[in-house]
Amino acid sequence: MATPNLVNVTSITPFTIAGVVTTSATDVIDVAAEKVHKINSVIISNVDGSNSADVTVEISVDNGSNYRNIAKTVAVPADASITIIGKDNSIYLDETDLLRLTASANSDLEYVISGEILDDA
C-alpha cells in the first residue's frame, strides 16, 4: 500500500453517510486501500429537545493505533446543529485512516458526513 497519488486519480465518487452518535467510540469512516476520502462536512445535530450533549470527533492516521482530536467534548445545544468540518476547512483521510465519533449521551446526537472518495487504483 502506498499513499494514493492525487494526480493519477481514476475516479471521484461523492458520498454522504448519516447515523446516530453513541457513547461508544465508533469509527464511522475507515478508508480502504488505494483510496482517499476528502471530508467536506461533518454536521452534528442534537435531537433531544431539552438537553445539551457533547460530541468528540477524532481521526487516526495510523490505522487506529492513536487518535487525535478534531473536536473534543464540544457542546451541541438542545434542538441545534453544529458544523465541525465545513467546506472552508475540509480534510483528507488517506488509506487506513479512521474518523471516530463519540457522544456524552446515547442517541441524542446524529451525524451527517459528506465528501468525495478519490481512487487511484
C-alpha positions in Angstrom: 0.0 0.0 0.0 1.3 3.4 -1.0 -0.2 6.8 -0.4 -2.6 7.4 -3.3 -1.4 9.9 -5.9 -4.0 12.6 -6.4 -2.6 13.5 -9.8 -3.4 10.0 -11.0 -7.0 9.8 -9.7 -9.1 7.4 -11.8 -12.5 8.3 -10.2 -14.1 10.7 -7.8 -17.2 9.5 -6.2 -19.4 11.7 -3.9 -20.7 10.2 -0.7 -22.9 11.1 2.3 -23.3 9.0 5.4 -25.6 9.5 8.3 -26.3 7.9 11.7 -26.6 8.1 15.4 -23.7 9.1 17.7 -23.5 6.9 20.8 -21.4 6.8 24.0 -19.3 4.1 22.4 -16.4 5.4 20.3 -17.3 4.3 16.8 -15.2 4.6 13.6 -17.7 5.9 11.1 -15.1 6.1 8.2 -12.4 3.6 7.5 -10.6 4.5 4.3 -9.9 1.5 2.1 -6.5 0.8 0.3 -5.8 2.9 -2.8 -8.4 5.5 -1.7 -8.5 9.0 -0.2 -11.6 10.4 1.4 -11.9 14.2 1.2 -14.2 15.2 4.0 -16.2 18.3 3.1 -18.6 18.4 6.0 -19.3 16.9 9.4 -22.6 18.1 10.8 -23.7 17.1 14.3 -27.4 17.6 15.3 -28.9 17.3 18.8 -32.3 15.7 18.5 -33.0 16.0 22.2 -35.5 18.8 22.8 -34.3 19.8 26.3 -30.7 18.7 27.0 -27.3 19.6 25.6 -24.9 16.8 24.6 -21.2 16.8 23.9 -19.5 15.3 20.8 -15.9 14.3 20.3 -14.6 13.9 16.7 -11.2 12.2 16.3 -9.0 10.9 13.4 -6.4 8.2 13.3 -3.7 8.4 10.7 -2.0 5.2 11.8 -4.9 2.6 11.4 -6.3 3.1 14.9 -3.1 3.0 17.0 -3.5 6.6 18.0 -6.3 9.1 17.7 -6.1 12.9 17.5 -9.0 15.3 18.3 -10.6 17.5 15.7 -13.3 18.5 18.3 -13.2 17.4 22.0 -16.3 17.4 24.1 -17.9 20.2 22.1 -21.4 21.1 23.4 -24.3 20.7 21.0 -27.3 22.6 22.4 -30.7 21.0 22.5 -32.5 21.1 19.1 -29.4 22.6 17.4 -26.8 21.6 14.9 -23.1 22.4 14.7 -20.6 22.1 11.8 -17.3 20.5 12.9 -15.8 20.4 9.4 -17.1 22.6 6.6 -16.1 23.3 3.0 -13.7 26.0 4.2 -11.7 23.6 6.3 -12.1 20.2 4.6 -9.6 17.4 5.4 -8.2 14.4 3.5 -8.1 11.0 5.1 -5.5 8.6 3.5 -5.8 4.8 3.1 -6.4 3.1 6.5 -7.2 6.4 8.2 -10.2 6.5 10.5 -12.8 9.1 11.6 -14.3 8.3 15.0 -17.3 9.9 16.8 -18.4 9.7 20.5 -21.3 11.4 22.3 -21.8 12.1 26.0 -25.4 10.8 25.8 -26.7 7.8 23.9 -28.8 8.6 20.8 -29.2 12.4 21.5 -26.8 13.3 18.6 -26.9 12.4 14.9 -24.3 13.0 12.3 -24.2 13.7 8.5 -20.8 13.5 6.8 -20.3 14.2 3.1 -17.3 14.3 0.8 -15.6 12.5 -2.1 -13.8 9.2 -2.4 -10.8 9.6 -4.7 -9.4 6.4 -6.3 -6.0 5.9 -7.9 -6.3 2.2 -8.4 
